[in-house]
Amino acid sequence: MAQTAAKQNPPARLAAVHRSFREPRINLDGKIVMITGGTGSFGKRLTQTIIDEYKPAKLIIFSRDELKQYEMAQRFNPAEHTFMRYFIGDIRDQSRLEQAMRGVDVVVHAAALKHVPIAEYNPFECIKTNVMGAENVVRAAISAGVGKVCALSTDKAANPINLYGASKLASDKIFAAASAMGGSDGPVFSIVRYGNVVGSRGSVAPFFKKLIAEGAKELPITDPRMTRFWITLPQAVDFVLSSLAMARGGETFVPKIPSMSTVEMANSLAPGMPQRIIGIRPGEKLHETMVPLDDAHSTLELDDRFVILPSHDNSQRQHYLDCNAKAVAADFSYVSDSNPEHLDAHGLQMLLEETFNG
């Protein structure tokens, strides 16, 4: 029987806050792993998790910023962690990607241009990195015989209204079709789509905390109606590792995570502080979507996530149904303003503690 995410009673409504997303778990022991964009917030957290929990043969950090690589190498020193490798390179350069991927078993593709207004004002650069770069990663992975590739997406890729979201939707479509391109013995490609990361660069929570610490008299609010999905960096890393274990080719995995309005976040961090409405930036949405209505027919629901099956290949449906997945309702969509799991002040504090103390 078709079902949608059920409305939860109050004691259970914050279950998403403390979901671990740790099962199933891919085994990276003895594997050669590569992270594109590995010097970013996600890449550094994934690196720490791999160091803490696995014994890889090699862990390759692939990025184009030598300063960030130098700084990361101070934290994850190759002299101490002898499996660490730092490769300077750009995903716009397919030949460099092919060289870096030789012998690689698992690739996590995190490199992207992610700033919405910057993408709007620099459209050619956004397309070169987010779309053509995705194609280069796919071609290099197939050429190198990589085993599994997981590409990071964003909620902005669903029903996009800005170039960043549109470019990531194009990237998602490339990776969803890539398994078929690679053939039966080619890499298993998949996509992970999640919401805003609490505490990441550009996130509103640390921005508000910074203003409060500096003695601000008011907090800027883009629109009092705005809502967003929220996930912690540890949850995001665990979800990627779990999705890598589950992936069979072409799926988009979407975690069940809580939502909160920016006004509620401001009230939680600074109760009673005045707020000033500044208006939505170019390319911003009031609410974010992670599973659009038009994808309902190809979406299945598990306890902790949704799985959007590739539109060109529905052969995996029975596998997931055998794993206790359920089809969602024909009118289902997963949107931040109607999300049954609502983040309150206590839940926000839990996420911030996990982010900064985890």
N, C-alpha and C positions, 0 to 999 in steps of 0.2 A: 504494500500500500504506500502511496506517495506521502511524504511528510516534509514539513519544513522545520526550522529550528524552533523548538517549542518554547512558549513563554515560561519563564522560570519563576518559582516562588521566591520571596525575598531572601531566605537563608541560602539559596543556591545561586542567586543571580550574579555573584561575583566569582563563580567557579573559574572563569577564564583568567582571573588575576593570578592565580597560583598554578595554572596548568604548566606542566614541565615539558611536554612534547618530547619526552626522552625515549618513547617506545613507538615503533621499533628503532633500533640504533644500528647504523652502518658500522662495520668493522674496518678501521683504517690502519690497523697494525700491519706493518710490513709494506704498506702501500706508498706510492709516490703521489702526493697531493699538490695541486696548484691552485692558488687563489688569485684571480685577476682583481686589480684594485685592492690588493691585499694590505695596503697601508692605511686604509680607511677604518672607521670605527668598527664596522662589522668584521673586517679582515683581522684586525688585532684581537678582537674577542674570540673569533674562531681559532686563531693561532694559539691563544692561551688555552682554550678548551682542548685542542689537539695535543698540546704539550702535557697538559694535566692528565688526560685520559687515554692517550694512545701512544704507540711506539711506531711512528711512520718511518719508512725507509728514507723519504725526503719530504720536506715541506717547502714548496717554492712560492715565494712572494713576488708576484709579477705586477709592476706598476711603473709609471713614467716619472715620478718625482724622486730625485736622488736624495733630497734633504729628508723627506719623510722616510725613505728607506734607511738612511743613516740613523735617524732618530729611533726607528723601530728596532734596528740592529743593536742599539744600546740596551734596549729592554729584553730582546730575544737574541742574545749573542750567539753567533754560530760557533764560537769557541766552546761555549757551554752546551748548547743544543746543536750537536754536530750534524743533525739532519736538516738544519735550516739553510735555505738558499735564497739569495736576493737577486732577481733579474730585473734590470732596467728594460722597459719596453712599453709599447703603446698598442692597444688592441686594434688600432687603425692599421697596424703593420702585420699582415698575415704571415709573412715569412718569419718574422721574429716570434710570433706565436707558435708556428710550427716547430721552430728550433727549441723553444721553451717547453713544449709539450712532449718532446720525445721521451718515451717510456712512462709517461704519466698515466696513472690509473683513474684518478678522480679530479675533476675540475669544478671549482665553485666560482661562478662568474659574477663578481660584484662590482666590476668597473663600470662607471656610467657618469654622464653629466646629469646632476640631480636637482639643481637649483631652478625652480620654476621661472622666475623673472629673467634669469640669465639665459635660460634656453629660449625664452621668447625673443630676446634681443640678439641672440647669436644662433639663429636657426641652422645655418649650414654646419657649424661646429657640433651642435647637438645631434644632427642626423649622422655625421661622420662617426661619432663615437657610439651612440646608442643603437643605431640601425646597422650601419656598415660594419661597425665593430662587432656586433652580434653575429653577423654573417661570417666575419673572419674567424671568430671563436669556433663556430660550427664547422667551417671548412678545415681549420687546423686540427680540431678534435677528431674529425673523421680521418684525415690524412695520417694523424699520429696513432690512431687505433686506441684512443682513450676509452676507458670502460664506462664511466658515468659522468655526466655533466649536469649541474644544477645551476640555473640562471636566476638571479634575484630580480623580482619585479616590484611593483608598487601598486597601491590602491588607485593611484592616478591613471593607471593603464586601463581601467574599466570605465567605459563611457567617457573617454578623455575629452577635455575641453581646452587643454593647453598642449604645447608642442612636446614638453617633457613626457606627459602621459601618452600622447600619440606615438612618440618614438618608442616608448617602452611597450606599448601594445604591439607595434610592428616587431619589436624584439621578441615578445612573447610568441607571436605567430611563427617567427623564424624557428625558435627552439621547439615549439610544439610540432612542427613539421620535420624537424631535423632527424628524428629517429628513423623515419621512413626514407629520408635521403641517404642515411648511412647504411641501410640494408639490414638484414637479419643478424649480421655479425658486427654491426657498427655500434657506436656508443649509444647508451640509453640517456636521452635528454629529457629534462623536466624543468618545470618553473615553480618557484615559490613566490607567492604574492602576499605581502602583509602590509600593515598600516604604519603609522608614525612610530618611530622608536623613541621611547622616553629617554631623555638625556643625551641624544645624539646631537651632533653639530647642527645648529639651525632649529632645533626643537624648541617649542614654546616654553616648556617647563623650566629648563635651565636659564632661558632668557628672562622669564619672570623672576626667578630666584636671584639673578644677577641685578635686575632693577631694584628689587626689594632690598638687597644687601647694600646697594649704593644709595639708599635713602629716597627712592622715587616716591612722589606724592600720588601718583596714579599709574595704572597699568593700561597699556594700549590694547584694545580689542578690535579685531577686524570686523566682526559682525556678531551680535549677541546670539544669533541663531546657529552659528557654525558648530559642527560636531566633527570629531575625528575618531578613528580606531587607534588604540594604543597597545604597544607591545614592548617588552624590555629586550635589551640586547641579548642577555642569556637565553630568553625564550626564543628569540629569532634564530640564534645559533643552533639551539636544540631542535627547532622545527626543521631547519635545513638538513641537519644530520639524519633526522627521522625520515624526512621526505626522500632523501637519497636512498635510504634502505627500502622504502616502499615502491619507488619509481619503476615503472615498466616501459615507459616511453611516451612522451608527449603530454603528460598530465600537468595541470596547474593546481598546486596545493595551496589552500587558503586556510589559515588557522582561525579557530574561534577565539576571538579576543574582545575585550570590553571597549565601549565607546564612552566619550565624555565631551561636553561642550567646552569651548574655550572660556566662557563665562564661569562655568562651574570650576574649571581648573584655577582660574584667577581667584575665585572666592575661597577655594580650598587652601591655596598658598598664602593668600593675604586677605583674611576675612575683614570686611569693612573698608578695605582700601578703595577709593574711587576708581572708576574705569572710564576710559575715553575711547569712543568709537572712531576708528581711523579709516575704515572702509576696506574692502577686499582688494588684494593686489591683482595685477594682471594675471589671468590664467588660473585663479583660485576658484574652488567650489565651496558652496555652503556645507555640503555633506559629501562624504566619500563612499564609493561603492567598491566592493571587492568581488561580488558575484552579481553581474547584471541580470536583469529579467530575461534577456534574450539567450542567456547561457543556461537557464533553468533546465532545459530538456537534456542537457549533457552533464548535469551536475549531480553528484552523489554526496551523501552526508555520512560521516563517521562521527564517533563520539567527540573528537577534539578538532575536527577539520572538515572542510569540504574539498572534494576532488572534482575539478572540471576536466572532463575527458576531451581529448583532441577531436575537433569537429569532423576531421576527415577519416577518423578511425574509432569506431565505437566498440571494437572487439574486446576491449578490456572490461566492459561493463560487468560481465558475468563474474570475472575474477573478484572485483570489489564487492559485488553483491554476496558472493560466497564468503567474504571477509566481514559480513554483517553491515555493509553499507546499505543505505536506504536512498531511494530516489526522492528528490525534493519535489514539492508541489509545482504545478505548471506555472503558477503566478509568483514563485519564490524569487526574491532578490536579497542580497546581504548588504545593507546600507547602514551607515553609522548612526543616522537619526532614528532608525527603527530597530536597531540591534537590541535583542532582549537582555543582553548582558551589559548593564550600565555601570560605569565606574563612578563611585562616590569618593568623598574625601579620604575615608579610611583606605579604600582600595588604591587610590593614587599614592598615598603614603607608602603602602606595601610595594608598589612598583618602583618608587623612587629609592626605597631602601635596597631593593634587589639590584637596581641599576648602579648605585654608588657604593654599596657595601658588598655586593655579590662577587 
